[in-house]
Amino acid sequence: DHIGETGYKAEEYFEKGKKKERRKNKKRMVS
């Protein structure tokens, strides 16, 4: 159970990181 929980959190964190990176890339393209 514990491993599954940490794995789920890591996946969610990774998804958030992807979105943040995309936002940064968009700003770079605009500027």
C-alpha positions in Angstrom: 0.0 0.0 0.0 2.7 2.5 1.0 4.7 2.0 -2.2 1.5 2.5 -4.3 0.7 5.7 -2.5 4.2 7.2 -3.1 4.1 6.1 -6.7 0.7 7.8 -7.2 2.0 11.0 -5.6 5.2 10.9 -7.7 3.1 10.6 -10.9 0.9 13.5 -9.9 3.9 15.6 -9.1 5.5 14.7 -12.5 2.3 15.7 -14.3 2.4 19.1 -12.5 6.0 19.5 -13.4 5.2 18.9 -17.1 2.6 21.6 -17.1 4.9 24.1 -15.4 7.6 23.4 -18.0 5.2 23.9 -20.8 4.2 27.3 -19.4 7.8 28.3 -19.2 8.4 27.2 -22.8 5.3 29.2 -24.0 6.6 32.3 -22.3 10.0 31.9 -23.9 8.5 31.5 -27.4 6.4 34.7 -26.9 9.4 36.7 -25.7 
